[in-house]
Amino acid sequence: MSTFGGLNTALSGLNAARIAMETAGNNLANVGTTGYTRQRAEFTAAGPLASSGVFATKSGPGQGTVFTGIARLADAHLDARVRGSISLAAQSDTSAAALDDLQSVLREPGENGLSALLNDFWAGWEEVANSPGDSAPAVVLLERANAIAERVSLTRSEISDQFEAQHRSLRSMVDEVNTATQTVAELNAQIRSVLASGGSANSLMDQRDLYAQSLAELTGASLREQSDGTVDLLVDGNPIVSGASAFALQVGGSTELNGDIPPRVEFAHRPGQAVALQGGRMAGAVALLAPADSAGTGGALAEALASLDSVASQLATRVNEVQAQGLTTAGKPGAAFFSFDDGKLSVLATGAQDLATRSVSGGALDGSNALTMADIANESAGPDALWTKLVVGLGAKAKSAAEQAVAAGVAAHSAVSDRFAASAVSIDEENVSLIANQHAFQGAARVMTAIDEMLDTLINRTGLVGR
């Protein structure tokens, strides 16, 4: 090795320490930057010069260190775990929030709930039974009947409003997804170009990972890395991003509750074909917007509306049946009290003369049929029982969804914490790195100074002994 080779060795040490300190400084500068992944300067030892030939000597020390690049300390396994857990947590949270809102529409338990209104209605028939033909209890009864009809109408309207709100939210999420996928595709192109030219694309990868996490939260998308540094994002096995290309989504199907075609998410280039979302907020929204089915396992909104209609229909049917089997105080057959058509419950009776309070064999002041009417409240398949089943069932679903959302949120928080521990900036570690590399820099500088003094003696002072 040349006598001057030591200078190059010391210089490599100076450069290595400088780059390591700059990397630590960059980490510290980004300690509060969302999505930033800790970086580390990587080096490899430079081996000694090879020697050969007759007069070859033993190999000497190495030639210092060689800078190989800035590593991005990301963990693909932890990143995938974060995306998966966040996807599930977002889906669970969407369902839990919607069910909680739906539960509030029922106003149960409480004086404004349908249970209380039904109790008052049946009590009104008992009062009518005590005074058949009197207008005062009849007016009270009809007011209570109209209150039930108005409550049914209001509840139906509020459920429909929630459907429209969820549908708007779904369309908004699709727009957000399309913007994010286009950005990821652009970042893919930039990353591929930078890596091909030998540059560092760490900051671009950090940005891309943030968008990938957001897309996982919305769509449950999975990520597949490619050899050129790009990534593909897949939903239902189909890419929404592939290299520098993005594939837009859209919302198809009906925009109305219980429409002919259920709302769905589909690819814009393949309209009519639903995308089977595996997770994310959009999956939660699509599930909520699904139609009712015969098993009662359809979308929560449509199922609630169907159950409400069953209550109203059963109320109208049973009250009209008991009306038909009795007579008014004037001896006329009882006419229909309610009408229920296309989801609308209406009160047809207008006064005491329309109430079939007496039985066929009873006298004018007989109230036995009115008491039979009041007994509908206790029927196992009556409107009260159906309403109770709806309230209890929805409450159980809401509780289960809330518990699942909490569990999924805990899992997501744990995954994020584990990734943070592995790839986030530690101020203590970076300070230690700064101090260590500062001393390394000083050591390399001291080596260079020593070699410089040695060369000065060799060049300028050799042969001067004795003069």
Buried (B, 14 or more C-beta within 10 A) or exposed (E): BEEEBBBBBBBBBBBBBBBBBEBBEBBBEBEEEEBBBBBBBBBEEBEEEEEEEEEEEEEEEBBBBBBEBBBBBBBEEBBBBBBBBBBBBBBBBBBBBBBBBBBEBBBBEEEBBBBBBBBBBBBBBBBBBEBBBBEEBBEBBBEBBBBBBEBBBEBBEBBBEBBEEBBEBBBEBBBBBBEBBBBBBBBBBBBBBBBEEEEBBBBBBBBBBBBBBBBBBBBBBBBEEEEEBBBBBBBBEEBBBBBBBBBBBBBBBBBEBBBEEBBBBBBEEEEEEBBEBBBBBBBBBBBBBBBBEEEEEBBBBBBBBBBBBBBBBBBBBBBBBBBEBBBBBEEEEBBBBBEBEEBEBBBBBEEBEBBBBBBEEBEEEBBBBBBBBBBBBEEEEBBBBBBBBBBEBBBEBBBEBBEBBBEBBEBBEEBBEBBEEBBBBBEEEBEEBBEBBBEBBEBBBEBBEEBEEEBEEEEEEEEEEEE
